[in-house]
Every structure is written in C-alpha cells, then in structure tokens.
Amino acid sequence: MLNSLADRPDITVEHAQKLFPQFQDITFVGSGPDKVVFRGMMGTEQYALKVLNKPKNLDLDKHNAETLSAREACEKVAFQECRSRHVVMPGPVGLSVAQIDDHDVMYFSETFVEGLGLECILTEQGPLSTSEVLKLGTQMADAIRSLWNIGKVHRDIKPGNVIVDRQRDHFVLLDSGLVFDVAGDLLHDAVPRGTTRYHSPEQFGRGRRLQVVDFRSDIYALGSSMYEAATGRHPFSTEAQTPWRLFYSISTVAPVRPTEYAPHLPDALEAIILRMLAKSPHDRYLTCDLLLDALQEIGGDGV
C-alpha cells in the first residue's frame, strides 16, 4: 500500500498553492489513506492536484529534480499515444518531490474528472448490476490495454482509483501520474507500488518484480475489483485480517465463487472473473484483447 498519510500534518490549500503555483482557484476535494486531492484551474481547464507521502526508499540525491523532469518529459510523449478514453490524462505537473513541514511528499496533476468514485458507490449503494460489472470490466480492460500499448503498467487498479465520469457516464481509471514504465522506469525502485489488498500474487515477489509485473498483474487487480463490484466483498480481505494472512490468501487460497454471494451472476462472467484471479499470470488472459473478447461475447459494454 502507498505510505499512509496518517503520520504527516494536514496538507492544506495553502500547501497546495505552494506546490502548484501554476494553478488558480485551488480548492480541497477530498483525502484518503494514501493521498490528498485538490482541484485547480489553469485557464479554463480543471485539473486534479494530488499529494502523497514520499516512499522512504526514494533517494532524493539519486532521483533528483533533473531525473524527475526527464521522467515527466517521457510521460508526456508516451501519453500522447494513449488511445483510451477510460484513462485519465496527466496534467501539466508531472511526478515531483518536495518537503512540507519537514515531511517529504510527492505530488502530480492530472485531468479532473467530475463524477462519483466506484468505492463510494459500492459503500453507499451496494454491489453493481451484472450489466454494470460487465461495463466496468470492459472499459477498464480497454484502459489496461491502452497503457500496455505505451509500455505502462498501472499497478494500483482498485475501486478507489476508478471514477464514473458524470458527463459521459463511463468508468475512468485515475492516478496516471504513478504508472510504472516496464521499459525501465526512472523511479522503478521508488514509486509507490499500489494497495496490498489488490496486489497480484507475483507483486509480493520483491526480488523478481521487474521480470514478472506486467499487464497481467493489472488484469488480476481488475478481477479483484470486479469481484467486489459484483458481490460487495473483496475476494480475500476482511477487516480483521492480518497482513500476513492477506498475503497467504492472495498467494495460495482459491477465492469463494462469486455466485455464492451473488447468485444472479451469469456463470460465464463468474468464469471470467475467476480466470482473472488465477494465481499464476500464465493462467490469466494472455492478452488484453482476449479478455475484451470474452467480456464482449457475454454483453460487455463497447469501448
């Protein structure tokens, strides 16, 4: 999971104004366990301005401002080729580091999406309908495919990073500023690696991370999110579960079939979700196109 923000002072609008001086009319939007979000204007465009704790293993001498600027330039070029409307676009401020009240933070900007977060929807309204679960799967699979086509892995797909765009009524994947470059990200040893509850089994293999983490890890996280969206339950995690027990469950325990909690779920959709949650990446879908074909064959919403 990203480093918790609980051990830092409150990040205020005044802090955000110092971190993002290019923006006007900065207002607080909300905060979670891993980041604080503000909204700012640049001309007539709205942007989400995000602040999170710097991971302890980020060496500021090694990953200095020049390195971060190089990464930002590469990201802008790469995302020009991102073809999915279901991936939020990075904003003018790429991933950067700073200090606030003696606490190291990372911050970045992305296009602001007006809408309701999937995590909030599941908390307040309960599980999604079958058609909405299919829509979620199809549109997020398109997002994963689009990122993979530009050499990126998201690594933090979860309900908390998916929002329903109010204007266009489709799902959008957030936090593009933290995506992982499989070709040799300048910050691959430092950028936060996502939320443990949605990690794939291979993401726990620290020493082998660069060899094994690819789009299939994102497919696993999407399968976990679809399971939760369909049933109202995470496939493994419970409130009382210890980190070790969670690791053990994700790595070795088969999930309860989602139809045990959602009997109305079609068998074909259940089979897709369970395949996405396979322990070995080789047992999941070998391409994003194969996953999209399977979802669309049973009525997945067009991308």
Kinemage of the C-alpha trace (Angstrom):
@kinemage 1
@onewidth
@group {chain A} dominant
@subgroup {mainchain}
@vectorlist {calphas} color= white
{ca met a 1} P 0.000 0.000 0.000
{ca leu a 2} L 1.159 3.572 -0.524
{ca asn a 3} L 2.746 5.088 2.548
{ca ser a 4} L -0.029 6.223 4.878
{ca leu a 5} L -0.619 9.936 5.252
{ca ala a 6} L -1.682 9.476 8.863
{ca asp a 7} L 1.765 10.390 10.200
{ca arg a 8} L 2.012 13.763 8.468
{ca pro a 9} L 0.416 17.133 9.241
{ca asp a 10} L -2.734 18.074 7.370
{ca ile a 11} L -1.983 19.191 3.837
{ca thr a 12} L -3.924 22.394 3.329
{ca val a 13} L -4.948 24.531 0.373
{ca glu a 14} L -2.052 26.833 1.297
{ca his a 15} L 0.363 23.902 0.939
{ca ala a 16} L -1.168 23.024 -2.421
{ca gln a 17} L -0.777 26.604 -3.625
{ca lys a 18} L 2.961 26.391 -2.898
{ca leu a 19} L 3.315 23.013 -4.623
{ca phe a 20} L 1.211 24.014 -7.639
{ca pro a 21} L 1.843 27.763 -8.199
{ca gln a 22} L 0.806 27.442 -11.863
{ca phe a 23} L -2.826 26.869 -10.863
{ca gln a 24} L -5.534 29.274 -9.718
{ca asp a 25} L -8.638 28.823 -7.556
{ca ile a 26} L -7.279 25.753 -5.758
{ca thr a 27} L -9.897 24.017 -3.593
{ca phe a 28} L -9.880 20.887 -1.425
{ca val a 29} L -11.678 17.877 -2.945
{ca gly a 30} L -11.042 15.010 -0.536
{ca ser a 31} L -8.491 12.717 1.093
{ca gly a 32} L -7.937 9.014 1.608
{ca pro a 33} L -5.397 6.811 3.353
{ca asp a 34} L -2.768 7.426 0.683
{ca lys a 35} L -3.348 10.855 -0.874
{ca val a 36} L -4.967 14.286 -0.629
{ca val a 37} L -6.712 15.695 -3.696
{ca phe a 38} L -7.303 19.329 -4.664
{ca arg a 39} L -8.857 20.919 -7.735
{ca gly a 40} L -7.130 23.750 -9.565
{ca met a 41} L -7.729 25.835 -12.669
{ca met a 42} L -5.283 26.617 -15.458
{ca gly a 43} L -7.019 28.950 -17.848
{ca thr a 44} L -10.391 27.332 -18.497
{ca glu a 45} L -9.192 23.770 -17.739
{ca gln a 46} L -9.724 21.935 -14.444
{ca tyr a 47} L -7.066 19.627 -13.000
{ca ala a 48} L -6.839 17.249 -10.067
{ca leu a 49} L -3.805 18.063 -7.902
{ca lys a 50} L -2.638 15.074 -5.838
{ca val a 51} L -0.247 14.938 -2.881
{ca leu a 52} L 1.026 11.761 -1.192
{ca asn a 53} L 3.830 10.736 1.147
{ca lys a 54} L 7.195 10.077 -0.428
{ca pro a 55} L 8.207 6.422 -0.021
{ca lys a 56} L 11.023 6.004 2.484
{ca asn a 57} L 13.222 4.288 -0.097
{ca leu a 58} L 13.142 7.225 -2.509
{ca asp a 59} L 16.713 8.598 -2.572
{ca leu a 60} L 16.404 12.289 -3.328
{ca asp a 61} L 20.101 12.520 -4.192
{ca lys a 62} L 19.729 9.729 -6.761
{ca his a 63} L 16.295 10.740 -8.054
{ca asn a 64} L 16.792 14.496 -8.183
{ca ala a 65} L 14.796 17.222 -9.865
{ca glu a 66} L 16.625 16.687 -13.167
{ca thr a 67} L 15.710 12.990 -13.166
{ca leu a 68} L 12.097 13.768 -12.339
{ca ser a 69} L 11.952 16.335 -15.141
{ca ala a 70} L 13.262 13.732 -17.584
{ca arg a 71} L 10.583 11.291 -16.434
{ca glu a 72} L 7.907 13.974 -16.824
{ca ala a 73} L 9.009 14.696 -20.397
{ca cys a 74} L 8.922 10.979 -21.256
{ca glu a 75} L 5.450 10.625 -19.752
{ca lys a 76} L 4.043 13.473 -21.835
{ca val a 77} L 5.359 11.896 -25.035
{ca ala a 78} L 4.091 8.421 -24.091
{ca phe a 79} L 0.606 9.542 -23.140
{ca gln a 80} L 0.134 11.273 -26.471
{ca glu a 81} L -0.196 7.722 -27.813
{ca cys a 82} L -2.684 6.580 -25.143
{ca arg a 83} L -5.878 5.935 -27.094
{ca ser a 84} L -8.358 5.038 -24.356
{ca arg a 85} L -10.973 7.483 -23.121
{ca his a 86} L -11.030 5.386 -19.933
{ca val a 87} L -7.580 6.534 -18.739
{ca val a 88} L -7.294 9.963 -17.147
{ca met a 89} L -4.638 12.080 -18.858
{ca pro a 90} L -1.659 13.504 -16.923
{ca gly a 91} L -1.711 17.233 -16.217
{ca pro a 92} L 0.940 19.934 -16.618
{ca val a 93} L 2.784 18.970 -13.403
{ca gly a 94} L 4.377 15.544 -13.578
{ca leu a 95} L 5.552 13.470 -10.619
{ca ser a 96} L 7.617 15.744 -8.349
{ca val a 97} L 9.010 15.749 -4.805
{ca ala a 98} L 9.056 18.424 -2.098
{ca gln a 99} L 9.038 18.965 1.665
{ca ile a 100} L 6.059 20.155 3.690
{ca asp a 101} L 6.737 20.889 7.377
{ca asp a 102} L 9.781 18.584 7.331
{ca his a 103} L 7.786 15.773 5.700
{ca asp a 104} L 8.756 14.546 2.234
{ca val a 105} L 5.869 14.393 -0.218
{ca met a 106} L 5.317 13.511 -3.851
{ca tyr a 107} L 2.811 15.365 -5.997
{ca phe a 108} L 1.439 15.420 -9.545
{ca ser a 109} L -1.526 16.639 -11.586
{ca glu a 110} L -3.997 15.033 -13.951
{ca thr a 111} L -7.147 15.998 -15.825
{ca phe a 112} L -10.049 16.500 -13.421
{ca val a 113} L -12.937 14.077 -13.861
{ca glu a 114} L -16.267 15.139 -12.407
{ca gly a 115} L -18.093 12.148 -11.011
{ca leu a 116} L -18.537 9.608 -8.242
{ca gly a 117} L -15.848 7.133 -7.234
{ca leu a 118} L -16.569 3.419 -7.550
{ca glu a 119} L -15.512 2.831 -3.943
{ca cys a 120} L -18.074 5.394 -2.792
{ca ile a 121} L -20.770 3.844 -4.989
{ca leu a 122} L -20.158 0.369 -3.540
{ca thr a 123} L -20.167 1.726 0.020
{ca glu a 124} L -23.329 3.808 -0.345
{ca gln a 125} L -25.351 1.847 -2.909
{ca gly a 126} L -24.083 -1.727 -2.700
{ca pro a 127} L -22.966 -4.077 -5.497
{ca leu a 128} L -23.355 -3.186 -9.153
{ca ser a 129} L -25.779 -4.859 -11.528
{ca thr a 130} L -24.438 -7.512 -13.897
{ca ser a 131} L -24.529 -5.066 -16.815
{ca glu a 132} L -22.540 -2.509 -14.829
{ca val a 133} L -19.961 -5.108 -13.769
{ca leu a 134} L -19.539 -6.027 -17.437
{ca lys a 135} L -19.223 -2.356 -18.325
{ca leu a 136} L -16.604 -1.884 -15.599
{ca gly a 137} L -14.641 -4.893 -16.819
{ca thr a 138} L -14.769 -3.954 -20.488
{ca gln a 139} L -13.838 -0.323 -20.026
{ca met a 140} L -11.049 -0.963 -17.516
{ca ala a 141} L -9.665 -3.750 -19.727
{ca asp a 142} L -9.527 -1.168 -22.510
{ca ala a 143} L -7.639 1.146 -20.130
{ca ile a 144} L -5.156 -1.627 -19.247
{ca arg a 145} L -4.646 -2.424 -22.936
{ca ser a 146} L -4.062 1.218 -23.802
{ca leu a 147} L -1.477 1.620 -21.038
{ca trp a 148} L 0.261 -1.605 -22.043
{ca asn a 149} L 0.433 -0.423 -25.639
{ca ile a 150} L 2.568 2.534 -24.488
{ca gly a 151} L 4.688 0.304 -22.228
{ca lys a 152} L 2.943 1.063 -18.930
{ca val a 153} L 1.547 -0.944 -16.021
{ca his a 154} L -0.782 0.855 -13.605
{ca arg a 155} L -0.164 -1.347 -10.516
{ca asp a 156} L -2.938 0.205 -8.412
{ca ile a 157} L -6.248 -0.701 -10.049
{ca lys a 158} L -8.905 -0.749 -7.332
{ca pro a 159} L -12.368 0.748 -6.698
{ca gly a 160} L -10.699 3.756 -5.052
{ca asn a 161} L -8.937 4.603 -8.335
{ca val a 162} L -11.957 4.251 -10.621
{ca ile a 163} L -14.498 7.015 -11.104
{ca val a 164} L -17.743 7.225 -13.082
{ca asp a 165} L -17.463 10.247 -15.369
{ca arg a 166} L -20.669 12.179 -14.728
{ca gln a 167} L -20.734 13.826 -18.157
{ca arg a 168} L -20.058 10.738 -20.281
{ca asp a 169} L -21.374 8.002 -17.954
{ca his a 170} L -18.352 5.759 -18.294
{ca phe a 171} L -15.624 4.451 -15.983
{ca val a 172} L -12.262 6.221 -15.873
{ca leu a 173} L -9.011 4.950 -14.330
{ca leu a 174} L -7.212 7.550 -12.196
{ca asp a 175} L -3.630 8.091 -10.945
{ca ser a 176} L -1.926 8.041 -14.341
{ca gly a 177} L 0.930 10.013 -12.778
{ca leu a 178} L 2.086 6.912 -10.887
{ca val a 179} L 2.033 4.353 -13.691
{ca phe a 180} L 5.014 2.023 -14.000
{ca asp a 181} L 7.196 2.025 -17.110
{ca val a 182} L 8.051 -1.593 -17.921
{ca ala a 183} L 10.880 -0.446 -20.186
{ca gly a 184} L 12.871 0.858 -17.205
{ca asp a 185} L 11.042 3.498 -15.213
{ca leu a 186} L 13.416 6.113 -13.831
{ca leu a 187} L 11.761 5.631 -10.450
{ca his a 188} L 11.011 1.907 -10.500
{ca asp a 189} L 12.623 1.423 -7.078
{ca ala a 190} L 10.810 4.340 -5.506
{ca val a 191} L 7.355 4.956 -6.912
{ca pro a 192} L 4.578 3.620 -4.634
{ca arg a 193} L 3.547 0.140 -5.659
{ca gly a 194} L -0.145 0.168 -5.023
{ca thr a 195} L -2.556 -1.200 -2.482
{ca thr a 196} L -1.746 -4.582 -0.960
{ca arg a 197} L -5.365 -5.794 -0.941
{ca tyr a 198} L -5.390 -5.659 -4.742
{ca his a 199} L -1.870 -6.961 -5.369
{ca ser a 200} L -1.468 -9.963 -7.620
{ca pro a 201} L 0.496 -12.895 -6.124
{ca glu a 202} L 3.582 -12.027 -8.200
{ca gln a 203} L 3.665 -8.489 -6.804
{ca phe a 204} L 4.737 -9.887 -3.447
{ca gly a 205} L 7.908 -11.277 -5.049
{ca arg a 206} L 10.128 -8.263 -4.403
{ca gly a 207} L 13.321 -9.535 -5.996
{ca arg a 208} L 11.552 -10.615 -9.212
{ca arg a 209} L 9.255 -7.638 -9.597
{ca leu a 210} L 10.756 -6.240 -12.787
{ca gln a 211} L 10.571 -9.621 -14.551
{ca val a 212} L 7.020 -10.600 -13.622
{ca val a 213} L 4.883 -7.485 -13.208
{ca asp a 214} L 3.130 -6.737 -16.483
{ca phe a 215} L -0.406 -6.130 -17.755
{ca arg a 216} L -1.494 -9.456 -16.266
{ca ser a 217} L -0.962 -8.003 -12.787
{ca asp a 218} L -3.372 -5.218 -13.723
{ca ile a 219} L -5.803 -7.854 -15.039
{ca tyr a 220} L -5.634 -9.574 -11.640
{ca ala a 221} L -6.380 -6.290 -9.821
{ca leu a 222} L -9.288 -5.633 -12.186
{ca gly a 223} L -10.632 -9.137 -11.474
{ca ser a 224} L -10.457 -8.409 -7.750
{ca ser a 225} L -12.292 -5.102 -8.297
{ca met a 226} L -14.967 -6.773 -10.458
{ca tyr a 227} L -15.473 -9.480 -7.820
{ca glu a 228} L -16.005 -6.761 -5.215
{ca ala a 229} L -18.274 -4.756 -7.505
{ca ala a 230} L -20.428 -7.844 -8.164
{ca thr a 231} L -20.612 -9.215 -4.622
{ca gly a 232} L -19.912 -6.314 -2.277
{ca arg a 233} L -16.995 -8.342 -0.860
{ca his a 234} L -13.286 -8.388 -1.534
{ca pro a 235} L -12.270 -11.906 -2.687
{ca phe a 236} L -9.810 -12.313 0.214
{ca ser a 237} L -9.582 -9.358 2.573
{ca thr a 238} L -11.616 -8.839 5.743
{ca glu a 239} L -11.478 -6.099 8.364
{ca ala a 240} L -9.844 -8.393 10.941
{ca gln a 241} L -7.334 -9.944 8.570
{ca thr a 242} L -3.629 -9.540 9.341
{ca pro a 243} L -1.225 -8.510 6.545
{ca trp a 244} L 0.389 -11.960 6.683
{ca arg a 245} L -2.966 -13.732 6.367
{ca leu a 246} L -3.881 -11.499 3.424
{ca phe a 247} L -0.584 -12.314 1.714
{ca tyr a 248} L -1.171 -16.026 2.321
{ca ser a 249} L -4.739 -15.887 0.985
{ca ile a 250} L -3.833 -13.977 -2.168
{ca ser a 251} L -0.884 -16.265 -2.844
{ca thr a 252} L -2.390 -19.684 -2.100
{ca val a 253} L -6.147 -19.720 -1.337
{ca ala a 254} L -8.802 -20.039 -4.048
{ca pro a 255} L -11.490 -17.356 -3.759
{ca val a 256} L -15.058 -18.309 -2.941
{ca arg a 257} L -17.033 -18.447 -6.190
{ca pro a 258} L -18.719 -15.043 -6.600
{ca thr a 259} L -22.101 -16.681 -7.266
{ca glu a 260} L -22.086 -17.807 -3.632
{ca tyr a 261} L -22.659 -14.147 -2.751
{ca ala a 262} L -24.343 -13.008 -5.990
{ca pro a 263} L -26.473 -15.929 -7.301
{ca his a 264} L -27.761 -13.823 -10.204
{ca leu a 265} L -24.271 -13.501 -11.694
{ca pro a 266} L -24.016 -15.365 -15.030
{ca asp a 267} L -21.762 -18.425 -14.992
{ca ala a 268} L -19.800 -17.042 -17.941
{ca leu a 269} L -18.987 -13.813 -16.084
{ca glu a 270} L -18.032 -15.750 -12.960
{ca ala a 271} L -15.647 -17.864 -15.044
{ca ile a 272} L -14.012 -14.742 -16.471
{ca ile a 273} L -13.509 -13.182 -13.026
{ca leu a 274} L -12.047 -16.383 -11.597
{ca arg a 275} L -9.657 -16.703 -14.527
{ca met a 276} L -8.531 -13.099 -13.978
{ca leu a 277} L -7.796 -14.060 -10.349
{ca ala a 278} L -5.619 -17.052 -11.257
{ca lys a 279} L -2.522 -17.321 -9.043
{ca ser a 280} L -0.140 -17.652 -11.993
{ca pro a 281} L -0.018 -14.869 -14.606
{ca his a 282} L 0.203 -17.580 -17.275
{ca asp a 283} L -3.263 -18.848 -16.303
{ca arg a 284} L -4.886 -15.447 -16.781
{ca tyr a 285} L -5.676 -13.911 -20.160
{ca leu a 286} L -2.535 -13.831 -22.282
{ca thr a 287} L -3.540 -10.573 -23.961
{ca cys a 288} L -5.929 -7.759 -23.107
{ca asp a 289} L -7.711 -8.392 -26.402
{ca leu a 290} L -8.603 -11.938 -25.304
{ca leu a 291} L -10.116 -10.575 -22.091
{ca leu a 292} L -12.058 -7.927 -24.011
{ca asp a 293} L -13.345 -10.548 -26.472
{ca ala a 294} L -14.546 -12.745 -23.587
{ca leu a 295} L -16.352 -9.831 -21.900
{ca gln a 296} L -17.924 -8.541 -25.108
{ca glu a 297} L -19.103 -12.019 -26.037
{ca ile a 298} L -21.391 -12.004 -22.989
{ca gly a 299} L -22.549 -8.424 -23.437
{ca gly a 300} L -19.709 -6.213 -22.217
{ca asp a 301} L -20.214 -2.535 -22.986
{ca gly a 302} L -18.387 -1.258 -26.058
{ca val a 303} L -15.206 0.742 -25.535
